[in-house]
Amino acid sequence: MPRASASRVTPPCVFAPRLSGAHPAMPGGHRRCEVIVAAPRIEHASGQSAELIARMAAAGVVACIQPSFAVTDVRQVQAALSAGRHAAAYPWAALAASGVRMMAGTDYPIEVLEPLAGLARLVSGRSEREGFSTADSAPECSRLASDLAFDLLSDQAAGTTLLSADPRTVPADQIDHIEVLGATPAPFRPG
């Protein structure tokens, strides 16, 4: 059975889901975690202007995003904000393009603790996975390229999950068809 290597991944894919906002949103494991956790952080990062995004990037502020919010909050955002502000809600693509360091969480139990549904929502703006489908889609400005979204939701230090396909290489609308084939948690290391 094919496995992930340092240089490329072939199906089945190894995926290490990030189960909370406690893990870094950048590759590098625990060493980078210390840097990111110590940095100033904005939770949800759902309503930044271009000026604020530039200031966040310059100051090294970390944006902790929750992929499901851009989907499940659509109707509330439309009702609460003007058309111009609504269109710019959840500007995660602009955050990434500006070099803002990012990490992802779930805000569980407010939102779902299902990494593949979160990945689908972050890439395509919705999930059709059984139990997670909604009538609404996230705005375009909240969607990220699948490789970046995968990195935000993965951490090799958490262990690995063997998937039926590599979510970074399948079409966005196929992420919901990926199956979990198995999992290996990381060994517990106190302290």
MOURNOR-V32263 format. One record per helix or strand of 2 or more residues. SS is the DSSP state (h for helix, s for strand). FROM is the first residue (numbers start at 1). LEN is the number of residues. If there is no record, write none. Layout:
BEGIN
SS,FROM,LEN / SS,FROM,LEN
END
This chain:
BEGIN
s,13,3 / h,30,9 / s,41,3 / h,50,10 / s,62,5 / h,69,4 / h,74,7 / h,83,5 / h,92,6 / s,101,5 / h,115,10 / h,140,3 / h,146,7 / h,156,3 / s,159,5 / h,172,6 / s,180,6
END
